């Protein structure tokens, strides 16, 4: 989803992106547009990757940091199952909203995968690495949906995303999770048998799973509020996600009123862990901050995530780590920039646990540019 939008906009605003009930045919936008084009090289980027030293305190866990993208907005970068490619979303000319690209882990061979239409988010490789999924609004029209009016403060638009699957050239595009409302934030189990995603299909914003072919939909969460951004543990037996659940009736009514307008206001997010079927759910963080983007460590015993926990003003985000028992909180990154707010987010470990991908506005050319980085991970 727009989790990256959440982090960057909240940073700027002081508080901080067949399961279907009605299956749609091959996507056909309401505005005339060409069929998805074969994979094409994106605008030329520096390659190979550029090395950087860790900031003080980061050397405990990070070594051999390399910057993979340069300029613009690049985020939500995720490994393929074999660790040979990375899929990510980026806003770069000629596109005015995020589209989906793949590249090698050294930042080379960048290729467009999505249609170039609408707005896309949350891509992830499918088992076998010959296909991937992503969420897109292109069935609603050629132009991307407009962000919601923020006159009432920071809000997050729940656009009419559907989840699609395609091959690595962008061809053979088919709806995977579709229907009225918001369907996005999909990730795939390391065991290759299930997909977890976020949907508003039942009148709230909840987490669901389905088989990798889109069948066998199962609702996982059932609480008033926003639940989303879920990921599987390495053994596929647990889920971790972010949630904002109003504590009182007034908060619940405010949430429902915004949801009726296709919006949420996720100013505070806490991390949760549960069994893959939703049982034994437990809250992991309780700091009242914006905690998001969790990912399990290779041993499945800790979560790495992004949070503004270290900034009293709530503007700057770093990576943190915590045990799935809620103990052992530890700061991982220490990026600080006096010229503008800092951001480290969307961490993901490589399949072998030896490397960490994340997105950051460290070493950027302009304020709030976000780029993809990779580093060797030191447990």
Protein Blocks (a to p, Z undefined) as FASTA:
>chain_A
ZZlmmmmmmmmnopacfkbfbdcdddddfbdcddddddddddddddddddddddehjlmm
gghiacfbggdjdehiacdfkopaccddddddfbfbdcdddddfkopaiacfbgoiajde
hiaddehilaccdddfklnojbdcddddfknopcdddddbddddddfkopaiacfbgceh
jdehiacdfklpaccdddfklopacdddddfkopaiacfbdcedddehiacdfkopaccd
dddddfbfklmmmmmmmmmnopacdfbccdddddfkopaiacfbdnhpacehiacdfkop
accdddfklpmnlpaccdddddfkopaiacfbfcdcfkbccddehiacdfkopaccdddf
ehiabehiacdddddddZZ
